């Protein structure tokens, strides 16, 4: 009976470590973000005369 308890605790520990590693990788991936655009820049748009859709001018 003691053997089963020890094995259960070891397996639970391994799963806890694996879960903690995966969680830390997800947190680190979430920290990487794209740089935000400058709020004071205005995107210039040009309208296509045939469709009426506006496109950004580069």
N, CA, C and O atoms as a GROMACS GRO file, in nm:
protein
  232
    1UNK      N    1   0.083  -0.120   0.000
    1UNK     CA    2   0.000   0.000   0.000
    1UNK      C    3   0.087   0.126   0.000
    1UNK      O    4   0.055   0.225  -0.066
    2UNK      N    5   0.196   0.122   0.074
    2UNK     CA    6   0.288   0.236   0.079
    2UNK      C    7   0.350   0.260  -0.058
    2UNK      O    8   0.370   0.375  -0.099
    3UNK      N    9   0.380   0.152  -0.128
    3UNK     CA   10   0.439   0.164  -0.261
    3UNK      C   11   0.345   0.238  -0.357
    3UNK      O   12   0.390   0.323  -0.433
    4UNK      N   13   0.218   0.207  -0.353
    4UNK     CA   14   0.120   0.273  -0.441
    4UNK      C   15   0.110   0.421  -0.409
    4UNK      O   16   0.096   0.503  -0.500
    5UNK      N   17   0.117   0.458  -0.283
    5UNK     CA   18   0.112   0.600  -0.245
    5UNK      C   19   0.235   0.674  -0.294
    5UNK      O   20   0.225   0.786  -0.343
    6UNK      N   21   0.352   0.612  -0.280
    6UNK     CA   22   0.477   0.676  -0.325
    6UNK      C   23   0.475   0.696  -0.476
    6UNK      O   24   0.513   0.802  -0.526
    7UNK      N   25   0.431   0.594  -0.548
    7UNK     CA   26   0.424   0.605  -0.695
    7UNK      C   27   0.324   0.713  -0.735
    7UNK      O   28   0.350   0.789  -0.829
    8UNK      N   29   0.213   0.721  -0.667
    8UNK     CA   30   0.112   0.824  -0.698
    8UNK      C   31   0.168   0.963  -0.674
    8UNK      O   32   0.145   1.053  -0.754
    9UNK      N   33   0.240   0.982  -0.565
    9UNK     CA   34   0.300   1.112  -0.536
    9UNK      C   35   0.405   1.148  -0.640
    9UNK      O   36   0.414   1.264  -0.680
   10UNK      N   37   0.485   1.052  -0.682
   10UNK     CA   38   0.588   1.079  -0.784
   10UNK      C   39   0.523   1.117  -0.917
   10UNK      O   40   0.567   1.211  -0.982
   11UNK      N   41   0.420   1.044  -0.957
   11UNK     CA   42   0.352   1.075  -1.084
   11UNK      C   43   0.286   1.213  -1.076
   11UNK      O   44   0.291   1.290  -1.172
   12UNK      N   45   0.224   1.244  -0.963
   12UNK     CA   46   0.162   1.376  -0.947
   12UNK      C   47   0.268   1.486  -0.953
   12UNK      O   48   0.243   1.592  -1.011
   13UNK      N   49   0.383   1.462  -0.895
   13UNK     CA   50   0.492   1.561  -0.901
   13UNK      C   51   0.541   1.584  -1.042
   13UNK      O   52   0.566   1.698  -1.081
   14UNK      N   53   0.556   1.477  -1.119
   14UNK     CA   54   0.601   1.490  -1.259
   14UNK      C   55   0.498   1.570  -1.339
   14UNK      O   56   0.534   1.659  -1.415
   15UNK      N   57   0.369   1.537  -1.323
   15UNK     CA   58   0.267   1.612  -1.396
   15UNK      C   59   0.264   1.759  -1.353
   15UNK      O   60   0.239   1.847  -1.435
   16UNK      N   61   0.288   1.785  -1.226
   16UNK     CA   62   0.291   1.924  -1.178
   16UNK      C   63   0.406   2.000  -1.242
   16UNK      O   64   0.390   2.115  -1.284
   17UNK      N   65   0.522   1.938  -1.250
   17UNK     CA   66   0.638   2.004  -1.311
   17UNK      C   67   0.613   2.029  -1.459
   17UNK      O   68   0.643   2.137  -1.510
   18UNK      N   69   0.558   1.930  -1.529
   18UNK     CA   70   0.530   1.949  -1.672
   18UNK      C   71   0.428   2.060  -1.695
   18UNK      O   72   0.442   2.141  -1.787
   19UNK      N   73   0.326   2.065  -1.612
   19UNK     CA   74   0.225   2.169  -1.624
   19UNK      C   75   0.283   2.307  -1.594
   19UNK      O   76   0.250   2.404  -1.662
   20UNK      N   77   0.368   2.316  -1.494
   20UNK     CA   78   0.431   2.444  -1.460
   20UNK      C   79   0.520   2.492  -1.573
   20UNK      O   80   0.521   2.611  -1.605
   21UNK      N   81   0.595   2.402  -1.635
   21UNK     CA   82   0.680   2.440  -1.749
   21UNK      C   83   0.597   2.492  -1.866
   21UNK      O   84   0.630   2.593  -1.927
   22UNK      N   85   0.488   2.421  -1.896
   22UNK     CA   86   0.402   2.463  -2.006
   22UNK      C   87   0.340   2.599  -1.977
   22UNK      O   88   0.330   2.684  -2.066
   23UNK      N   89   0.298   2.620  -1.853
   23UNK     CA   90   0.239   2.748  -1.814
   23UNK      C   91   0.340   2.861  -1.827
   23UNK      O   92   0.306   2.970  -1.874
   24UNK      N   93   0.464   2.837  -1.787
   24UNK     CA   94   0.567   2.941  -1.798
   24UNK      C   95   0.596   2.973  -1.945
   24UNK      O   96   0.620   3.089  -1.979
   25UNK      N   97   0.596   2.872  -2.031
   25UNK     CA   98   0.616   2.897  -2.174
   25UNK      C   99   0.502   2.980  -2.232
   25UNK      O  100   0.525   3.068  -2.314
   26UNK      N  101   0.380   2.952  -2.190
   26UNK     CA  102   0.265   3.030  -2.237
   26UNK      C  103   0.274   3.174  -2.189
   26UNK      O  104   0.241   3.266  -2.264
   27UNK      N  105   0.316   3.194  -2.066
   27UNK     CA  106   0.329   3.330  -2.013
   27UNK      C  107   0.437   3.406  -2.087
   27UNK      O  108   0.418   3.523  -2.120
   28UNK      N  109   0.550   3.341  -2.115
   28UNK     CA  110   0.656   3.408  -2.189
   28UNK      C  111   0.613   3.439  -2.332
   28UNK      O  112   0.650   3.544  -2.386
   29UNK      N  113   0.536   3.351  -2.393
   29UNK     CA  114   0.488   3.378  -2.528
   29UNK      C  115   0.388   3.494  -2.529
   29UNK      O  116   0.382   3.570  -2.625
   30UNK      N  117   0.311   3.507  -2.423
   30UNK     CA  118   0.213   3.615  -2.417
   30UNK      C  119   0.281   3.751  -2.396
   30UNK      O  120   0.224   3.854  -2.430
   31UNK      N  121   0.402   3.751  -2.340
   31UNK     CA  122   0.472   3.877  -2.318
   31UNK      C  123   0.522   3.937  -2.448
   31UNK      O  124   0.536   4.059  -2.459
   32UNK      N  125   0.549   3.853  -2.548
   32UNK     CA  126   0.600   3.902  -2.676
   32UNK      C  127   0.483   3.958  -2.754
   32UNK      O  128   0.390   3.886  -2.789
   33UNK      N  129   0.488   4.086  -2.780
   33UNK     CA  130   0.381   4.152  -2.852
   33UNK      C  131   0.439   4.243  -2.959
   33UNK      O  132   0.555   4.283  -2.952
   34UNK      N  133   0.358   4.275  -3.055
   34UNK     CA  134   0.400   4.368  -3.159
   34UNK      C  135   0.404   4.509  -3.102
   34UNK      O  136   0.329   4.543  -3.011
   35UNK      N  137   0.493   4.590  -3.157
   35UNK     CA  138   0.502   4.728  -3.113
   35UNK      C  139   0.378   4.804  -3.160
   35UNK      O  140   0.339   4.792  -3.276
   36UNK      N  141   0.318   4.881  -3.073
   36UNK     CA  142   0.199   4.956  -3.115
   36UNK      C  143   0.239   5.070  -3.209
   36UNK      O  144   0.350   5.123  -3.203
   37UNK      N  145   0.145   5.106  -3.295
   37UNK     CA  146   0.167   5.219  -3.384
   37UNK      C  147   0.172   5.348  -3.306
   37UNK      O  148   0.115   5.357  -3.197
   38UNK      N  149   0.238   5.444  -3.359
   38UNK     CA  150   0.241   5.576  -3.296
   38UNK      C  151   0.101   5.635  -3.302
   38UNK      O  152   0.042   5.641  -3.409
   39UNK      N  153   0.047   5.678  -3.190
   39UNK     CA  154  -0.091   5.730  -3.191
   39UNK      C  155  -0.106   5.862  -3.264
   39UNK      O  156  -0.217   5.899  -3.301
   40UNK      N  157   0.003   5.933  -3.284
   40UNK     CA  158  -0.008   6.064  -3.349
   40UNK      C  159   0.006   6.056  -3.501
   40UNK      O  160  -0.006   6.158  -3.568
   41UNK      N  161   0.030   5.937  -3.557
   41UNK     CA  162   0.039   5.924  -3.702
   41UNK      C  163  -0.099   5.896  -3.760
   41UNK      O  164  -0.180   5.824  -3.701
   42UNK      N  165  -0.124   5.954  -3.875
   42UNK     CA  166  -0.253   5.937  -3.941
   42UNK      C  167  -0.230   5.856  -4.068
   42UNK      O  168  -0.141   5.887  -4.147
   43UNK      N  169  -0.309   5.752  -4.088
   43UNK     CA  170  -0.299   5.672  -4.209
   43UNK      C  171  -0.376   5.743  -4.320
   43UNK      O  172  -0.495   5.771  -4.306
   44UNK      N  173  -0.306   5.770  -4.429
   44UNK     CA  174  -0.372   5.835  -4.542
   44UNK      C  175  -0.443   5.730  -4.626
   44UNK      O  176  -0.390   5.622  -4.651
   45UNK      N  177  -0.564   5.762  -4.667
   45UNK     CA  178  -0.644   5.670  -4.746
   45UNK      C  179  -0.675   5.730  -4.882
   45UNK      O  180  -0.689   5.851  -4.898
   46UNK      N  181  -0.685   5.641  -4.980
   46UNK     CA  182  -0.722   5.682  -5.115
   46UNK      C  183  -0.840   5.595  -5.158
   46UNK      O  184  -0.840   5.474  -5.136
   47UNK      N  185  -0.939   5.659  -5.219
   47UNK     CA  186  -1.059   5.586  -5.260
   47UNK      C  187  -1.045   5.537  -5.403
   47UNK      O  188  -1.006   5.613  -5.492
   48UNK      N  189  -1.078   5.411  -5.424
   48UNK     CA  190  -1.081   5.356  -5.559
   48UNK      C  191  -1.209   5.406  -5.626
   48UNK      O  192  -1.318   5.380  -5.576
   49UNK      N  193  -1.198   5.476  -5.738
   49UNK     CA  194  -1.317   5.536  -5.798
   49UNK      C  195  -1.418   5.434  -5.850
   49UNK      O  196  -1.538   5.463  -5.853
   50UNK      N  197  -1.374   5.317  -5.890
   50UNK     CA  198  -1.469   5.221  -5.948
   50UNK      C  199  -1.545   5.144  -5.840
   50UNK      O  200  -1.663   5.114  -5.857
   51UNK      N  201  -1.479   5.112  -5.727
   51UNK     CA  202  -1.547   5.034  -5.624
   51UNK      C  203  -1.590   5.117  -5.504
   51UNK      O  204  -1.682   5.079  -5.431
   52UNK      N  205  -1.524   5.229  -5.483
   52UNK     CA  206  -1.557   5.313  -5.369
   52UNK      C  207  -1.490   5.267  -5.241
   52UNK      O  208  -1.518   5.321  -5.134
   53UNK      N  209  -1.401   5.168  -5.249
   53UNK     CA  210  -1.333   5.116  -5.130
   53UNK      C  211  -1.208   5.200  -5.105
   53UNK      O  212  -1.137   5.238  -5.199
   54UNK      N  213  -1.182   5.228  -4.979
   54UNK     CA  214  -1.065   5.308  -4.941
   54UNK      C  215  -0.947   5.215  -4.914
   54UNK      O  216  -0.962   5.111  -4.849
   55UNK      N  217  -0.829   5.253  -4.964
   55UNK     CA  218  -0.707   5.178  -4.945
   55UNK      C  219  -0.602   5.268  -4.880
   55UNK      O  220  -0.597   5.387  -4.910
   56UNK      N  221  -0.520   5.213  -4.791
   56UNK     CA  222  -0.414   5.295  -4.732
   56UNK      C  223  -0.307   5.330  -4.836
   56UNK      O  224  -0.272   5.247  -4.921
   57UNK      N  225  -0.257   5.451  -4.828
   57UNK     CA  226  -0.153   5.498  -4.918
   57UNK      C  227  -0.019   5.475  -4.849
   57UNK      O  228  -0.001   5.514  -4.734
   58UNK      N  229   0.073   5.412  -4.918
   58UNK     CA  230   0.203   5.385  -4.857
   58UNK      C  231   0.303   5.491  -4.893
   58UNK      O  232   0.418   5.484  -4.850
   0.00000   0.00000   0.00000
